Amino acid sequence: MKPLGCVLGALIALAGCMTATDHDRIGAQLAATDSRIPGCIGAAGITGQYRVRTEFLGHGAGATVLRVVQPGPTVTEAQAAEATSCINA
């Protein structure tokens, strides 16, 4: 019975870990959002420098990637919100 307990404990500990498939899925999400960034930045009317932050929602296999444009000296709140929405659509 003791070895079964150890195996179950190891399985529970690994349940939150990401597999190679999860890494591939997140990599594909990043590539898809990254390819939209230039067009969305232009559509929002942002010129000059801008900053994009990456956020991960969730943990493990269910994680979702979001790109967030940050307001700054050349980016208004409205422009950042519009670009962020476009990128993550």
PDB file of N, CA, C and O in Angstrom:
ATOM      1  N   MET A   1       0.823  -1.200   0.000  1.00  0.00           N
ATOM      2  CA  MET A   1       0.000   0.000   0.000  1.00  0.00           C
ATOM      3  C   MET A   1       0.864   1.259   0.000  1.00  0.00           C
ATOM      4  O   MET A   1       0.497   2.265  -0.607  1.00  0.00           O
ATOM      5  N   LYS A   2       2.009   1.204   0.678  1.00  0.00           N
ATOM      6  CA  LYS A   2       2.873   2.375   0.744  1.00  0.00           C
ATOM      7  C   LYS A   2       3.379   2.798  -0.647  1.00  0.00           C
ATOM      8  O   LYS A   2       3.370   3.993  -0.942  1.00  0.00           O
ATOM      9  N   PRO A   3       3.825   1.856  -1.528  1.00  0.00           N
ATOM     10  CA  PRO A   3       4.257   2.291  -2.858  1.00  0.00           C
ATOM     11  C   PRO A   3       3.136   2.952  -3.658  1.00  0.00           C
ATOM     12  O   PRO A   3       3.383   3.882  -4.425  1.00  0.00           O
ATOM     13  N   LEU A   4       1.914   2.475  -3.481  1.00  0.00           N
ATOM     14  CA  LEU A   4       0.787   3.078  -4.182  1.00  0.00           C
ATOM     15  C   LEU A   4       0.601   4.529  -3.741  1.00  0.00           C
ATOM     16  O   LEU A   4       0.313   5.406  -4.555  1.00  0.00           O
ATOM     17  N   GLY A   5       0.769   4.766  -2.451  1.00  0.00           N
ATOM     18  CA  GLY A   5       0.661   6.130  -1.927  1.00  0.00           C
ATOM     19  C   GLY A   5       1.719   7.038  -2.521  1.00  0.00           C
ATOM     20  O   GLY A   5       1.439   8.194  -2.839  1.00  0.00           O
ATOM     21  N   CYS A   6       2.943   6.523  -2.676  1.00  0.00           N
ATOM     22  CA  CYS A   6       4.023   7.319  -3.276  1.00  0.00           C
ATOM     23  C   CYS A   6       3.724   7.634  -4.743  1.00  0.00           C
ATOM     24  O   CYS A   6       3.957   8.750  -5.208  1.00  0.00           O
ATOM     25  N   VAL A   7       3.205   6.635  -5.464  1.00  0.00           N
ATOM     26  CA  VAL A   7       2.876   6.848  -6.869  1.00  0.00           C
ATOM     27  C   VAL A   7       1.764   7.881  -7.000  1.00  0.00           C
ATOM     28  O   VAL A   7       1.845   8.769  -7.850  1.00  0.00           O
ATOM     29  N   LEU A   8       0.742   7.780  -6.183  1.00  0.00           N
ATOM     30  CA  LEU A   8      -0.351   8.745  -6.231  1.00  0.00           C
ATOM     31  C   LEU A   8       0.139  10.150  -5.886  1.00  0.00           C
ATOM     32  O   LEU A   8      -0.274  11.132  -6.502  1.00  0.00           O
ATOM     33  N   GLY A   9       1.017  10.230  -4.903  1.00  0.00           N
ATOM     34  CA  GLY A   9       1.576  11.527  -4.530  1.00  0.00           C
ATOM     35  C   GLY A   9       2.362  12.153  -5.672  1.00  0.00           C
ATOM     36  O   GLY A   9       2.268  13.356  -5.911  1.00  0.00           O
ATOM     37  N   ALA A  10       3.142  11.331  -6.378  1.00  0.00           N
ATOM     38  CA  ALA A  10       3.912  11.828  -7.510  1.00  0.00           C
ATOM     39  C   ALA A  10       2.982  12.277  -8.637  1.00  0.00           C
ATOM     40  O   ALA A  10       3.234  13.302  -9.270  1.00  0.00           O
ATOM     41  N   LEU A  11       1.929  11.537  -8.890  1.00  0.00           N
ATOM     42  CA  LEU A  11       0.980  11.913  -9.935  1.00  0.00           C
ATOM     43  C   LEU A  11       0.271  13.222  -9.603  1.00  0.00           C
ATOM     44  O   LEU A  11       0.056  14.058 -10.481  1.00  0.00           O
ATOM     45  N   ILE A  12      -0.082  13.394  -8.358  1.00  0.00           N
ATOM     46  CA  ILE A  12      -0.736  14.638  -7.932  1.00  0.00           C
ATOM     47  C   ILE A  12       0.224  15.814  -8.103  1.00  0.00           C
ATOM     48  O   ILE A  12      -0.181  16.888  -8.547  1.00  0.00           O
ATOM     49  N   ALA A  13       1.489  15.613  -7.751  1.00  0.00           N
ATOM     50  CA  ALA A  13       2.479  16.681  -7.873  1.00  0.00           C
ATOM     51  C   ALA A  13       2.707  17.052  -9.329  1.00  0.00           C
ATOM     52  O   ALA A  13       2.924  18.223  -9.638  1.00  0.00           O
ATOM     53  N   LEU A  14       2.662  16.077 -10.227  1.00  0.00           N
ATOM     54  CA  LEU A  14       2.900  16.330 -11.640  1.00  0.00           C
ATOM     55  C   LEU A  14       1.674  16.827 -12.387  1.00  0.00           C
ATOM     56  O   LEU A  14       1.787  17.259 -13.534  1.00  0.00           O
ATOM     57  N   ALA A  15       0.520  16.774 -11.769  1.00  0.00           N
ATOM     58  CA  ALA A  15      -0.719  17.153 -12.445  1.00  0.00           C
ATOM     59  C   ALA A  15      -0.692  18.604 -12.926  1.00  0.00           C
ATOM     60  O   ALA A  15      -1.320  18.921 -13.936  1.00  0.00           O
ATOM     61  N   GLY A  16       0.009  19.474 -12.241  1.00  0.00           N
ATOM     62  CA  GLY A  16       0.073  20.873 -12.641  1.00  0.00           C
ATOM     63  C   GLY A  16       1.188  21.174 -13.623  1.00  0.00           C
ATOM     64  O   GLY A  16       1.292  22.304 -14.101  1.00  0.00           O
ATOM     65  N   CYS A  17       2.022  20.201 -13.938  1.00  0.00           N
ATOM     66  CA  CYS A  17       3.142  20.411 -14.854  1.00  0.00           C
ATOM     67  C   CYS A  17       2.671  20.447 -16.298  1.00  0.00           C
ATOM     68  O   CYS A  17       1.659  19.848 -16.662  1.00  0.00           O
ATOM     69  N   MET A  18       3.430  21.163 -17.103  1.00  0.00           N
ATOM     70  CA  MET A  18       3.083  21.265 -18.520  1.00  0.00           C
ATOM     71  C   MET A  18       3.840  20.215 -19.318  1.00  0.00           C
ATOM     72  O   MET A  18       5.002  19.926 -19.034  1.00  0.00           O
ATOM     73  N   THR A  19       3.188  19.655 -20.300  1.00  0.00           N
ATOM     74  CA  THR A  19       3.802  18.672 -21.172  1.00  0.00           C
ATOM     75  C   THR A  19       4.373  19.366 -22.398  1.00  0.00           C
ATOM     76  O   THR A  19       4.187  20.569 -22.583  1.00  0.00           O
ATOM     77  N   ALA A  20       5.062  18.612 -23.227  1.00  0.00           N
ATOM     78  CA  ALA A  20       5.605  19.162 -24.466  1.00  0.00           C
ATOM     79  C   ALA A  20       4.480  19.687 -25.359  1.00  0.00           C
ATOM     80  O   ALA A  20       4.650  20.691 -26.050  1.00  0.00           O
ATOM     81  N   THR A  21       3.348  19.016 -25.343  1.00  0.00           N
ATOM     82  CA  THR A  21       2.193  19.465 -26.132  1.00  0.00           C
ATOM     83  C   THR A  21       1.708  20.823 -25.645  1.00  0.00           C
ATOM     84  O   THR A  21       1.358  21.687 -26.449  1.00  0.00           O
ATOM     85  N   ASP A  22       1.688  21.010 -24.319  1.00  0.00           N
ATOM     86  CA  ASP A  22       1.275  22.302 -23.757  1.00  0.00           C
ATOM     87  C   ASP A  22       2.240  23.405 -24.176  1.00  0.00           C
ATOM     88  O   ASP A  22       1.817  24.512 -24.512  1.00  0.00           O
ATOM     89  N   HIS A  23       3.531  23.104 -24.157  1.00  0.00           N
ATOM     90  CA  HIS A  23       4.533  24.087 -24.574  1.00  0.00           C
ATOM     91  C   HIS A  23       4.336  24.448 -26.044  1.00  0.00           C
ATOM     92  O   HIS A  23       4.438  25.616 -26.421  1.00  0.00           O
ATOM     93  N   ASP A  24       4.054  23.443 -26.870  1.00  0.00           N
ATOM     94  CA  ASP A  24       3.819  23.699 -28.293  1.00  0.00           C
ATOM     95  C   ASP A  24       2.581  24.572 -28.492  1.00  0.00           C
ATOM     96  O   ASP A  24       2.589  25.476 -29.328  1.00  0.00           O
ATOM     97  N   ARG A  25       1.522  24.308 -27.731  1.00  0.00           N
ATOM     98  CA  ARG A  25       0.283  25.081 -27.846  1.00  0.00           C
ATOM     99  C   ARG A  25       0.529  26.532 -27.454  1.00  0.00           C
ATOM    100  O   ARG A  25       0.079  27.447 -28.143  1.00  0.00           O
ATOM    101  N   ILE A  26       1.238  26.744 -26.358  1.00  0.00           N
ATOM    102  CA  ILE A  26       1.518  28.112 -25.914  1.00  0.00           C
ATOM    103  C   ILE A  26       2.453  28.806 -26.907  1.00  0.00           C
ATOM    104  O   ILE A  26       2.294  29.996 -27.179  1.00  0.00           O
ATOM    105  N   GLY A  27       3.418  28.074 -27.443  1.00  0.00           N
ATOM    106  CA  GLY A  27       4.295  28.640 -28.468  1.00  0.00           C
ATOM    107  C   GLY A  27       3.511  29.083 -29.694  1.00  0.00           C
ATOM    108  O   GLY A  27       3.795  30.131 -30.273  1.00  0.00           O
ATOM    109  N   ALA A  28       2.529  28.287 -30.086  1.00  0.00           N
ATOM    110  CA  ALA A  28       1.680  28.642 -31.225  1.00  0.00           C
ATOM    111  C   ALA A  28       0.837  29.877 -30.907  1.00  0.00           C
ATOM    112  O   ALA A  28       0.645  30.738 -31.765  1.00  0.00           O
ATOM    113  N   GLN A  29       0.330  29.963 -29.659  1.00  0.00           N
ATOM    114  CA  GLN A  29      -0.434  31.150 -29.253  1.00  0.00           C
ATOM    115  C   GLN A  29       0.449  32.395 -29.313  1.00  0.00           C
ATOM    116  O   GLN A  29       0.018  33.440 -29.800  1.00  0.00           O
ATOM    117  N   LEU A  30       1.679  32.287 -28.821  1.00  0.00           N
ATOM    118  CA  LEU A  30       2.596  33.424 -28.844  1.00  0.00           C
ATOM    119  C   LEU A  30       2.898  33.845 -30.283  1.00  0.00           C
ATOM    120  O   LEU A  30       2.908  35.037 -30.591  1.00  0.00           O
ATOM    121  N   ALA A  31       3.142  32.881 -31.156  1.00  0.00           N
ATOM    122  CA  ALA A  31       3.441  33.196 -32.556  1.00  0.00           C
ATOM    123  C   ALA A  31       2.248  33.884 -33.222  1.00  0.00           C
ATOM    124  O   ALA A  31       2.417  34.841 -33.978  1.00  0.00           O
ATOM    125  N   ALA A  32       1.045  33.390 -32.937  1.00  0.00           N
ATOM    126  CA  ALA A  32      -0.154  33.973 -33.549  1.00  0.00           C
ATOM    127  C   ALA A  32      -0.369  35.407 -33.071  1.00  0.00           C
ATOM    128  O   ALA A  32      -0.666  36.288 -33.878  1.00  0.00           O
ATOM    129  N   THR A  33      -0.222  35.649 -31.771  1.00  0.00           N
ATOM    130  CA  THR A  33      -0.430  37.009 -31.270  1.00  0.00           C
ATOM    131  C   THR A  33       0.695  37.928 -31.731  1.00  0.00           C
ATOM    132  O   THR A  33       0.451  39.090 -32.056  1.00  0.00           O
ATOM    133  N   ASP A  34       1.926  37.419 -31.763  1.00  0.00           N
ATOM    134  CA  ASP A  34       3.055  38.247 -32.207  1.00  0.00           C
ATOM    135  C   ASP A  34       2.894  38.684 -33.653  1.00  0.00           C
ATOM    136  O   ASP A  34       3.288  39.793 -34.017  1.00  0.00           O
ATOM    137  N   SER A  35       2.320  37.821 -34.478  1.00  0.00           N
ATOM    138  CA  SER A  35       2.154  38.183 -35.893  1.00  0.00           C
ATOM    139  C   SER A  35       1.116  39.290 -36.068  1.00  0.00           C
ATOM    140  O   SER A  35       1.138  39.997 -37.076  1.00  0.00           O
ATOM    141  N   ARG A  36       0.209  39.451 -35.107  1.00  0.00           N
ATOM    142  CA  ARG A  36      -0.819  40.494 -35.197  1.00  0.00           C
ATOM    143  C   ARG A  36      -0.358  41.833 -34.622  1.00  0.00           C
ATOM    144  O   ARG A  36      -0.989  42.857 -34.881  1.00  0.00           O
ATOM    145  N   ILE A  37       0.703  41.847 -33.866  1.00  0.00           N
ATOM    146  CA  ILE A  37       1.122  43.070 -33.165  1.00  0.00           C
ATOM    147  C   ILE A  37       1.347  44.249 -34.116  1.00  0.00           C
ATOM    148  O   ILE A  37       0.757  45.306 -33.888  1.00  0.00           O
ATOM    149  N   PRO A  38       2.159  44.131 -35.159  1.00  0.00           N
ATOM    150  CA  PRO A  38       2.401  45.324 -36.003  1.00  0.00           C
ATOM    151  C   PRO A  38       1.122  45.906 -36.605  1.00  0.00           C
ATOM    152  O   PRO A  38       0.936  47.123 -36.595  1.00  0.00           O
ATOM    153  N   GLY A  39       0.245  45.060 -37.125  1.00  0.00           N
ATOM    154  CA  GLY A  39      -0.998  45.552 -37.721  1.00  0.00           C
ATOM    155  C   GLY A  39      -1.908  46.208 -36.699  1.00  0.00           C
ATOM    156  O   GLY A  39      -2.531  47.230 -36.986  1.00  0.00           O
ATOM    157  N   CYS A  40      -1.992  45.631 -35.513  1.00  0.00           N
ATOM    158  CA  CYS A  40      -2.855  46.181 -34.466  1.00  0.00           C
ATOM    159  C   CYS A  40      -2.302  47.492 -33.917  1.00  0.00           C
ATOM    160  O   CYS A  40      -3.062  48.399 -33.579  1.00  0.00           O
ATOM    161  N   ILE A  41      -0.988  47.589 -33.830  1.00  0.00           N
ATOM    162  CA  ILE A  41      -0.359  48.840 -33.369  1.00  0.00           C
ATOM    163  C   ILE A  41      -0.680  49.955 -34.354  1.00  0.00           C
ATOM    164  O   ILE A  41      -1.046  51.059 -33.950  1.00  0.00           O
ATOM    165  N   GLY A  42      -0.544  49.668 -35.645  1.00  0.00           N
ATOM    166  CA  GLY A  42      -0.851  50.660 -36.670  1.00  0.00           C
ATOM    167  C   GLY A  42      -2.320  51.035 -36.682  1.00  0.00           C
ATOM    168  O   GLY A  42      -2.663  52.209 -36.817  1.00  0.00           O
ATOM    169  N   ALA A  43      -3.202  50.030 -36.539  1.00  0.00           N
ATOM    170  CA  ALA A  43      -4.645  50.281 -36.552  1.00  0.00           C
ATOM    171  C   ALA A  43      -5.079  51.147 -35.372  1.00  0.00           C
ATOM    172  O   ALA A  43      -6.050  51.897 -35.475  1.00  0.00           O
ATOM    173  N   ALA A  44      -4.369  51.047 -34.263  1.00  0.00           N
ATOM    174  CA  ALA A  44      -4.690  51.852 -33.079  1.00  0.00           C
ATOM    175  C   ALA A  44      -4.112  53.262 -33.175  1.00  0.00           C
ATOM    176  O   ALA A  44      -4.367  54.102 -32.312  1.00  0.00           O
ATOM    177  N   GLY A  45      -3.336  53.518 -34.225  1.00  0.00           N
ATOM    178  CA  GLY A  45      -2.768  54.860 -34.395  1.00  0.00           C
ATOM    179  C   GLY A  45      -1.537  55.115 -33.552  1.00  0.00           C
ATOM    180  O   GLY A  45      -1.185  56.268 -33.303  1.00  0.00           O
ATOM    181  N   ILE A  46      -0.881  54.067 -33.112  1.00  0.00           N
ATOM    182  CA  ILE A  46       0.319  54.229 -32.287  1.00  0.00           C
ATOM    183  C   ILE A  46       1.515  54.429 -33.199  1.00  0.00           C
ATOM    184  O   ILE A  46       1.767  53.634 -34.104  1.00  0.00           O
ATOM    185  N   THR A  47       2.248  55.504 -32.945  1.00  0.00           N
ATOM    186  CA  THR A  47       3.491  55.761 -33.677  1.00  0.00           C
ATOM    187  C   THR A  47       4.609  55.864 -32.658  1.00  0.00           C
ATOM    188  O   THR A  47       4.376  56.228 -31.505  1.00  0.00           O
ATOM    189  N   GLY A  48       5.789  55.553 -33.070  1.00  0.00           N
ATOM    190  CA  GLY A  48       6.918  55.604 -32.142  1.00  0.00           C
ATOM    191  C   GLY A  48       7.010  54.339 -31.319  1.00  0.00           C
ATOM    192  O   GLY A  48       6.523  53.279 -31.713  1.00  0.00           O
ATOM    193  N   GLN A  49       7.640  54.471 -30.175  1.00  0.00           N
ATOM    194  CA  GLN A  49       7.898  53.309 -29.330  1.00  0.00           C
ATOM    195  C   GLN A  49       6.655  52.896 -28.554  1.00  0.00           C
ATOM    196  O   GLN A  49       5.822  53.726 -28.190  1.00  0.00           O
ATOM    197  N   TYR A  50       6.553  51.596 -28.313  1.00  0.00           N
ATOM    198  CA  TYR A  50       5.476  51.050 -27.499  1.00  0.00           C
ATOM    199  C   TYR A  50       6.014  49.836 -26.757  1.00  0.00           C
ATOM    200  O   TYR A  50       7.032  49.263 -27.145  1.00  0.00           O
ATOM    201  N   ARG A  51       5.335  49.451 -25.702  1.00  0.00           N
ATOM    202  CA  ARG A  51       5.764  48.314 -24.892  1.00  0.00           C
ATOM    203  C   ARG A  51       4.621  47.307 -24.818  1.00  0.00           C
ATOM    204  O   ARG A  51       3.471  47.672 -24.574  1.00  0.00           O
ATOM    205  N   VAL A  52       4.955  46.032 -25.031  1.00  0.00           N
ATOM    206  CA  VAL A  52       3.978  44.955 -24.955  1.00  0.00           C
ATOM    207  C   VAL A  52       4.398  44.011 -23.841  1.00  0.00           C
ATOM    208  O   VAL A  52       5.531  43.531 -23.809  1.00  0.00           O
ATOM    209  N   ARG A  53       3.472  43.751 -22.931  1.00  0.00           N
ATOM    210  CA  ARG A  53       3.706  42.862 -21.786  1.00  0.00           C
ATOM    211  C   ARG A  53       3.002  41.533 -22.054  1.00  0.00           C
ATOM    212  O   ARG A  53       1.951  41.498 -22.693  1.00  0.00           O
ATOM    213  N   THR A  54       3.583  40.450 -21.567  1.00  0.00           N
ATOM    214  CA  THR A  54       2.980  39.130 -21.711  1.00  0.00           C
ATOM    215  C   THR A  54       2.409  38.694 -20.369  1.00  0.00           C
ATOM    216  O   THR A  54       3.073  38.782 -19.336  1.00  0.00           O
ATOM    217  N   GLU A  55       1.169  38.226 -20.404  1.00  0.00           N
ATOM    218  CA  GLU A  55       0.529  37.700 -19.192  1.00  0.00           C
ATOM    219  C   GLU A  55       0.079  36.275 -19.464  1.00  0.00           C
ATOM    220  O   GLU A  55      -0.381  35.958 -20.561  1.00  0.00           O
ATOM    221  N   PHE A  56       0.212  35.429 -18.475  1.00  0.00           N
ATOM    222  CA  PHE A  56      -0.264  34.060 -18.560  1.00  0.00           C
ATOM    223  C   PHE A  56      -1.431  33.907 -17.597  1.00  0.00           C
ATOM    224  O   PHE A  56      -1.292  34.121 -16.393  1.00  0.00           O
ATOM    225  N   LEU A  57      -2.570  33.540 -18.137  1.00  0.00           N
ATOM    226  CA  LEU A  57      -3.756  33.315 -17.316  1.00  0.00           C
ATOM    227  C   LEU A  57      -3.915  31.826 -17.107  1.00  0.00           C
ATOM    228  O   LEU A  57      -3.941  31.059 -18.069  1.00  0.00           O
ATOM    229  N   GLY A  58      -4.018  31.420 -15.877  1.00  0.00           N
ATOM    230  CA  GLY A  58      -4.151  30.003 -15.584  1.00  0.00           C
ATOM    231  C   GLY A  58      -2.793  29.379 -15.320  1.00  0.00           C
ATOM    232  O   GLY A  58      -1.765  30.054 -15.268  1.00  0.00           O
ATOM    233  N   HIS A  59      -2.829  28.059 -15.156  1.00  0.00           N
ATOM    234  CA  HIS A  59      -1.622  27.328 -14.778  1.00  0.00           C
ATOM    235  C   HIS A  59      -1.631  25.985 -15.482  1.00  0.00           C
ATOM    236  O   HIS A  59      -2.683  25.368 -15.646  1.00  0.00           O
ATOM    237  N   GLY A  60      -0.471  25.540 -15.894  1.00  0.00           N
ATOM    238  CA  GLY A  60      -0.355  24.213 -16.489  1.00  0.00           C
ATOM    239  C   GLY A  60      -1.017  24.127 -17.846  1.00  0.00           C
ATOM    240  O   GLY A  60      -0.918  25.045 -18.660  1.00  0.00           O
ATOM    241  N   ALA A  61      -1.691  23.018 -18.080  1.00  0.00           N
ATOM    242  CA  ALA A  61      -2.263  22.726 -19.395  1.00  0.00           C
ATOM    243  C   ALA A  61      -3.325  23.728 -19.822  1.00  0.00           C
ATOM    244  O   ALA A  61      -3.549  23.909 -21.019  1.00  0.00           O
ATOM    245  N   GLY A  62      -3.977  24.377 -18.881  1.00  0.00           N
ATOM    246  CA  GLY A  62      -5.043  25.309 -19.230  1.00  0.00           C
ATOM    247  C   GLY A  62      -4.607  26.749 -19.376  1.00  0.00           C
ATOM    248  O   GLY A  62      -5.449  27.636 -19.512  1.00  0.00           O
ATOM    249  N   ALA A  63      -3.301  27.004 -19.349  1.00  0.00           N
ATOM    250  CA  ALA A  63      -2.805  28.380 -19.407  1.00  0.00           C
ATOM    251  C   ALA A  63      -3.137  29.037 -20.747  1.00  0.00           C
ATOM    252  O   ALA A  63      -3.116  28.397 -21.799  1.00  0.00           O
ATOM    253  N   THR A  64      -3.442  30.326 -20.676  1.00  0.00           N
ATOM    254  CA  THR A  64      -3.719  31.131 -21.866  1.00  0.00           C
ATOM    255  C   THR A  64      -2.760  32.309 -21.867  1.00  0.00           C
ATOM    256  O   THR A  64      -2.455  32.871 -20.815  1.00  0.00           O
ATOM    257  N   VAL A  65      -2.288  32.680 -23.044  1.00  0.00           N
ATOM    258  CA  VAL A  65      -1.331  33.770 -23.178  1.00  0.00           C
ATOM    259  C   VAL A  65      -2.057  35.028 -23.648  1.00  0.00           C
ATOM    260  O   VAL A  65      -2.856  34.979 -24.584  1.00  0.00           O
ATOM    261  N   LEU A  66      -1.777  36.146 -22.998  1.00  0.00           N
ATOM    262  CA  LEU A  66      -2.299  37.445 -23.423  1.00  0.00           C
ATOM    263  C   LEU A  66      -1.132  38.392 -23.635  1.00  0.00           C
ATOM    264  O   LEU A  66      -0.158  38.374 -22.881  1.00  0.00           O
ATOM    265  N   ARG A  67      -1.236  39.217 -24.663  1.00  0.00           N
ATOM    266  CA  ARG A  67      -0.279  40.307 -24.878  1.00  0.00           C
ATOM    267  C   ARG A  67      -1.007  41.596 -24.523  1.00  0.00           C
ATOM    268  O   ARG A  67      -2.145  41.799 -24.946  1.00  0.00           O
ATOM    269  N   VAL A  68      -0.370  42.462 -23.757  1.00  0.00           N
ATOM    270  CA  VAL A  68      -0.987  43.698 -23.291  1.00  0.00           C
ATOM    271  C   VAL A  68      -0.094  44.877 -23.681  1.00  0.00           C
ATOM    272  O   VAL A  68       1.075  44.934 -23.301  1.00  0.00           O
ATOM    273  N   VAL A  69      -0.655  45.809 -24.439  1.00  0.00           N
ATOM    274  CA  VAL A  69       0.071  47.024 -24.808  1.00  0.00           C
ATOM    275  C   VAL A  69      -0.056  48.001 -23.638  1.00  0.00           C
ATOM    276  O   VAL A  69      -1.155  48.261 -23.149  1.00  0.00           O
ATOM    277  N   GLN A  70       1.072  48.530 -23.203  1.00  0.00           N
ATOM    278  CA  GLN A  70       1.080  49.427 -22.053  1.00  0.00           C
ATOM    279  C   GLN A  70       1.034  50.889 -22.506  1.00  0.00           C
ATOM    280  O   GLN A  70       1.721  51.278 -23.450  1.00  0.00           O
ATOM    281  N   PRO A  71       0.222  51.683 -21.826  1.00  0.00           N
ATOM    282  CA  PRO A  71       0.231  53.124 -22.123  1.00  0.00           C
ATOM    283  C   PRO A  71       1.583  53.724 -21.734  1.00  0.00           C
ATOM    284  O   PRO A  71       2.260  53.229 -20.833  1.00  0.00           O
ATOM    285  N   GLY A  72       1.953  54.767 -22.409  1.00  0.00           N
ATOM    286  CA  GLY A  72       3.224  55.415 -22.101  1.00  0.00           C
ATOM    287  C   GLY A  72       3.290  56.773 -22.760  1.00  0.00           C
ATOM    288  O   GLY A  72       2.255  57.339 -23.113  1.00  0.00           O
ATOM    289  N   PRO A  73       4.503  57.317 -22.934  1.00  0.00           N
ATOM    290  CA  PRO A  73       4.663  58.657 -23.497  1.00  0.00           C
ATOM    291  C   PRO A  73       4.066  58.814 -24.893  1.00  0.00           C
ATOM    292  O   PRO A  73       3.562  59.887 -25.226  1.00  0.00           O
ATOM    293  N   THR A  74       4.111  57.762 -25.718  1.00  0.00           N
ATOM    294  CA  THR A  74       3.581  57.863 -27.079  1.00  0.00           C
ATOM    295  C   THR A  74       2.319  57.027 -27.276  1.00  0.00           C
ATOM    296  O   THR A  74       1.829  56.901 -28.398  1.00  0.00           O
ATOM    297  N   VAL A  75       1.783  56.448 -26.182  1.00  0.00           N
ATOM    298  CA  VAL A  75       0.605  55.568 -26.278  1.00  0.00           C
ATOM    299  C   VAL A  75      -0.427  55.991 -25.236  1.00  0.00           C
ATOM    300  O   VAL A  75      -0.151  55.959 -24.037  1.00  0.00           O
ATOM    301  N   THR A  76      -1.613  56.386 -25.692  1.00  0.00           N
ATOM    302  CA  THR A  76      -2.680  56.757 -24.752  1.00  0.00           C
ATOM    303  C   THR A  76      -3.351  55.493 -24.209  1.00  0.00           C
ATOM    304  O   THR A  76      -3.153  54.394 -24.726  1.00  0.00           O
ATOM    305  N   GLU A  77      -4.140  55.675 -23.166  1.00  0.00           N
ATOM    306  CA  GLU A  77      -4.900  54.554 -22.585  1.00  0.00           C
ATOM    307  C   GLU A  77      -5.826  53.940 -23.636  1.00  0.00           C
ATOM    308  O   GLU A  77      -5.928  52.718 -23.745  1.00  0.00           O
ATOM    309  N   ALA A  78      -6.502  54.801 -24.411  1.00  0.00           N
ATOM    310  CA  ALA A  78      -7.442  54.320 -25.421  1.00  0.00           C
ATOM    311  C   ALA A  78      -6.714  53.540 -26.518  1.00  0.00           C
ATOM    312  O   ALA A  78      -7.193  52.495 -26.959  1.00  0.00           O
ATOM    313  N   GLN A  79      -5.572  54.040 -26.953  1.00  0.00           N
ATOM    314  CA  GLN A  79      -4.799  53.334 -27.977  1.00  0.00           C
ATOM    315  C   GLN A  79      -4.316  51.984 -27.462  1.00  0.00           C
ATOM    316  O   GLN A  79      -4.369  50.981 -28.173  1.00  0.00           O
ATOM    317  N   ALA A  80      -3.845  51.971 -26.215  1.00  0.00           N
ATOM    318  CA  ALA A  80      -3.358  50.714 -25.623  1.00  0.00           C
ATOM    319  C   ALA A  80      -4.484  49.696 -25.528  1.00  0.00           C
ATOM    320  O   ALA A  80      -4.292  48.519 -25.836  1.00  0.00           O
ATOM    321  N   ALA A  81      -5.664  50.151 -25.098  1.00  0.00           N
ATOM    322  CA  ALA A  81      -6.805  49.244 -24.984  1.00  0.00           C
ATOM    323  C   ALA A  81      -7.227  48.702 -26.345  1.00  0.00           C
ATOM    324  O   ALA A  81      -7.524  47.515 -26.478  1.00  0.00           O
ATOM    325  N   GLU A  82      -7.253  49.565 -27.354  1.00  0.00           N
ATOM    326  CA  GLU A  82      -7.640  49.141 -28.711  1.00  0.00           C
ATOM    327  C   GLU A  82      -6.636  48.135 -29.274  1.00  0.00           C
ATOM    328  O   GLU A  82      -7.028  47.107 -29.827  1.00  0.00           O
ATOM    329  N   ALA A  83      -5.349  48.428 -29.133  1.00  0.00           N
ATOM    330  CA  ALA A  83      -4.324  47.527 -29.656  1.00  0.00           C
ATOM    331  C   ALA A  83      -4.334  46.193 -28.915  1.00  0.00           C
ATOM    332  O   ALA A  83      -4.201  45.140 -29.537  1.00  0.00           O
ATOM    333  N   THR A  84      -4.489  46.229 -27.601  1.00  0.00           N
ATOM    334  CA  THR A  84      -4.534  44.999 -26.800  1.00  0.00           C
ATOM    335  C   THR A  84      -5.700  44.121 -27.224  1.00  0.00           C
ATOM    336  O   THR A  84      -5.549  42.910 -27.387  1.00  0.00           O
ATOM    337  N   SER A  85      -6.859  44.736 -27.401  1.00  0.00           N
ATOM    338  CA  SER A  85      -8.040  43.992 -27.825  1.00  0.00           C
ATOM    339  C   SER A  85      -7.825  43.357 -29.193  1.00  0.00           C
ATOM    340  O   SER A  85      -8.196  42.202 -29.407  1.00  0.00           O
ATOM    341  N   CYS A  86      -7.239  44.091 -30.104  1.00  0.00           N
ATOM    342  CA  CYS A  86      -6.981  43.592 -31.452  1.00  0.00           C
ATOM    343  C   CYS A  86      -5.979  42.428 -31.434  1.00  0.00           C
ATOM    344  O   CYS A  86      -6.188  41.416 -32.103  1.00  0.00           O
ATOM    345  N   ILE A  87      -4.915  42.575 -30.681  1.00  0.00           N
ATOM    346  CA  ILE A  87      -3.874  41.546 -30.623  1.00  0.00           C
ATOM    347  C   ILE A  87      -4.415  40.236 -30.077  1.00  0.00           C
ATOM    348  O   ILE A  87      -4.079  39.167 -30.587  1.00  0.00           O
ATOM    349  N   ASN A  88      -5.239  40.306 -29.058  1.00  0.00           N
ATOM    350  CA  ASN A  88      -5.722  39.099 -28.390  1.00  0.00           C
ATOM    351  C   ASN A  88      -7.031  38.554 -28.966  1.00  0.00           C
ATOM    352  O   ASN A  88      -7.590  37.593 -28.437  1.00  0.00           O
ATOM    353  N   ALA A  89      -7.520  39.166 -30.044  1.00  0.00           N
ATOM    354  CA  ALA A  89      -8.785  38.711 -30.660  1.00  0.00           C
ATOM    355  C   ALA A  89      -8.642  37.340 -31.303  1.00  0.00           C
ATOM    356  O   ALA A  89      -9.607  36.817 -31.860  1.00  0.00           O
TER     357      ALA A  89
END
